[in-house]
C-alpha cells in the first residue's frame, strides 16, 4: 500500500508560493507610481533601510522555503525559512512606521492602501508557518 501523504505537508509549499507570488504582485496603491510591489520597496529604499531589509527577508525566505521543500537535505530548515519570512514582515512593518516620507504614510493608512499582493503575502505567511509547524 502507498504512503499516506498529509495535506498539511503541502500547506507549507502553498504558503511559500503565495508569499513569492504576492511579493511580485501590486501590494500597495498610490506609491512609486500607480502601484508598488515588493521589489519597489527594495529599489526605493536608500542605504538599505528597514523597508529594504524586510522586503529582502520576505522574498529570500520564500524562495529558500520553496527550494527546501524539494531538497531532502533542507527539509529540516523549513521552519527557519518560515520564521525568516515572518521576521521580514515584522521588519518591513517597523520600517513603515519608523522611516519618514512615503513609508510613514503607508504606516498610517496601512490597510487602506493595501492591494491583493499584500493579502496574498499575509495568507501565505500564515499558511507557511502552520504548514511548517504541523506538517512533515
N, C-alpha and C positions, 0 to 999 in steps of 0.2 A: 504494500500500500504506500502511496506517496506521502511526502512530508507535509504536515498541516502548516499552512502559512497564515500568519495573523495579519489582519488588515492594519493593525496599529504599526506594523513594520513599514508599511507603505506611507503612513501618515507623515513620517519624518521627511521622506523624499518629496512628497507633495507639498509640504510646508516650505521646504527649502527652495523648491522650484517656484512657488508662489512669491517668495521673497525676491528671488533673482528677476522674475518677470515683472513684478510690481516695481522694482527699483528702476527698470528701464522704461516703464510707463509714466505718464504725467502724474506727479504726486501732489503738486500744489498749483493753483491757478493764479495768474496775475503776477508771476515772478519771473525775472530774467526773460521777459518777452511774454508769450502767450501762456505757457505752462512750463513747469520745471520738473525734470526727473532727477534721479539720484546723482547722475553724472554732472548735472549743473551745479549741485552743491560742492562737488569736488573741484570743478573748474573755476568757480567764482569765489572760493574761499582763499583769502590772502594769507600767505605764510602758514598754511596748514592749520587753520583754526579748528575749534571743536567740531564745527559742522562738517569739515572735510574728513577729519579723523573718524567721526561716527559713520559717515557715508561709506568710507573705505572699509571699515569693520563690518558693516552690514553686507556689502557686496562680496567681499573676500570670504567671509564666513559662510555665506550662502553657496558660493561656488565650491568652496572646500567641503561643505557638507554634502553637496550633490556627488562630488568625486568620492568622498568617504563611503557613500552608500554602495558604490560599485567595486571598491578596492578592499579586499578582505583584511589586509593588514591595518587599515584605518578605521575599521568598524567600531573599535573601542573609543575613538575620538569624536564620535557623533555628538555626544552631549556637550563636549567642549566647543565644537563649532556652533551648536545652537546657542550656547551661552555667549559666544563671541558676537553673534548676530543680535542677541538681546542687549548686550553691553553697548554695541554700536548704536542701537536705537536710543538707549538712555543717554549716551554721549551726544547724539545728534539733538535730542530734546534739550539737554543742558546748553548746547551751543546756540540753539534758537533763543533761549531765554536770557543768556548772558551776553552774547555778542550784540553789537549795536547795529543800526541801519535796518536793512531788509530782513535780517534774521529775527530781530526783536519784533518786527511787525508780524512775522509768521507766528511767533510765540504767543502774541496777544490774541490773534484770531486763528488759532491753530486748526480747529475742526471746521471753521467757516470756509477756509480756503482749500481744504483737503479734497483731492480727487481720487479716482478709483485706484491708482497706483499705491497711494498711501494705505488704503484699506486692504489691498492685496498683501502688502508687506506686513501689516498688523496681524491679519488672519494667518499668514504664512509663519510668522514668528510663534504664534500660539500653537499652531499645528505641529511645527517642528519640535518645539520644546516638549509638548505632550507625547509626540511620537518617539523622541529620544529617551524620555523617562520611562515610558511604558512598553515600547516596542523592543524587539530583539534584533 
